Amino acid sequence: MEVNAARALAGARTCFVGIGLPSTAANLARRTTEPDLVLIYESGAIGAKPSRLPLSIGDGELADTADAVVSVPEMFNYWLQGGRIDVGFLGAAQLDRHANVNTTLVDRGPGRPQGRLPGAGGAPEIAASCGRVLLVVRHTPRNLVPRLDFVTTIGHGSGPGDRAALGLPGRGPVAVITDLGVLRPDPATAELVLTELHPGVTVERAREATGWPLRTAATVATTPPPTPAELAVLRELKSRAQEER
């Protein structure tokens, strides 16, 4: 999943990076196929080059290694909403068939309080204004749900035309990379369709792990396995993060 997420950044010039899996993928891409990729974090770090995986958007190494550090209002008003960032890379707690995201709360059932999640952060603005959006999420029925408990971030709304009607300038989500494969929005319906599977994964397994009737492309490709070089860099990144902790 992490290697394929990094590969999805091929050709990108600038990437607005979410923390966690998106940050792992973006830093892996910068160390392998995209050495000139400019990593941007919502704390204001532009061109960050951390030697290890950052613990949060406020990790001091992001500022120490950045080309520039700007204020958060400048980051959002000038750089992000100004249309200057190619790719936004986000995670999700819940994702629906139109790539809308919930990172705010989950319904835990009758008689139980709602489960509170970290919240929106900059995700709504990132998904609205970046040229395109990549999402990375674990492929389980708990994460890929038929209906979100709360809509934190608009992906493709309820279908084609919703983004334009809301005045959202970016293309929205173009790929969802999971630990089972890759889903992409159908051009006609904007519904996520399974287009690729990782080696050894079956269509049936992906469907069982999805909370809605998952459609597949006419031909479902198999993603190339990670190369030894990609695995070596990824393991080094993770070992440095463990050493810091």
SULPEUR-V861743 format. One record per residue. RES is the residue in one letter. SS is DSSP state (~ for helix, > for strand, _ for the rest). Layout:
res: {RES RES}
ss: {SS SS}
This chain:
res: {M E V N A A R A L A G A R T C F V G I G L P S T A A N L A R R T T E P D L V L I Y E S G A I G A K P S R L P L S I G D G E L A D T A D A V V S V P E M F N Y W L Q G G R I D V G F L G A A Q L D R H A N V N T T L V D R G P G R P Q G R L P G A G G A P E I A A S C G R V L L V V R H T P R N L V P R L D F V T T I G H G S G P G D R A A L G L P G R G P V A V I T D L G V L R P D P A T A E L V L T E L H P G V T V E R A R E A T G W P L R T A A T V A T T P P P T P A E L A V L R E L K S R A Q E E R}
ss: {_ ~ ~ ~ ~ ~ ~ _ _ _ _ _ _ > > > > _ _ _ ~ ~ ~ ~ ~ ~ ~ ~ ~ ~ ~ _ _ _ _ _ _ > > > _ _ _ _ > > _ _ _ _ _ _ _ _ _ _ _ _ _ ~ ~ ~ ~ ~ ~ _ _ > > _ _ ~ ~ ~ ~ ~ ~ ~ ~ ~ _ _ _ _ _ _ > > > > > _ _ > > _ _ _ _ _ > > _ _ > > _ _ _ _ _ _ _ _ > > _ _ _ _ _ _ ~ ~ ~ ~ ~ ~ ~ _ _ > > > > > _ _ _ _ _ _ _ > _ _ _ _ _ _ _ _ > _ _ _ _ _ _ _ _ ~ ~ ~ ~ ~ _ _ _ _ _ _ > > > > > _ _ _ > > > > > _ _ _ _ _ _ > > > > > > _ _ _ _ _ ~ ~ ~ ~ ~ ~ _ _ _ _ _ _ > > > > > > > > _ _ _ _ _ ~ ~ ~ ~ ~ ~ ~ ~ ~ ~ ~ ~ ~ ~ ~ ~ ~ _}
